[in-house]
Amino acid sequence: MRYLDKHKIAYGKIDVRGDKAAIEKLERVSGQARTPTLVWNGDVLADFGIDELEEFLVSVARLTIDRLRSLTNRVEQEFRNSCRAVELD
């Protein structure tokens, strides 16, 4: 987690040691009980090192950018459609 701290990436930490419910949730989410495990917008990275973490963060960033572009396109299209409706009235 030092990597996330160093790069000022906010995260929540859950200590699963001695917490049966937390361990069960970890197993449901990631398919295993090893740590660290990172869940980001539904994407899961389990039992990772720095190289895997960096790849995961790049991948998540790309997905986030793609999702934002898609959302922006939908909003722009809805705006254009609403403008056409006003012009027709």
Secondary structure, 3 states (H helix, E strand, C coil): CHHHHHCCCCCCCCCCCCCHHHHHHHHHHHCCCCCCEEEECCEEEECCCHHHHHHHHHHHHHHHHHHHHHHHHHHHHHHHHHHHHHHHC
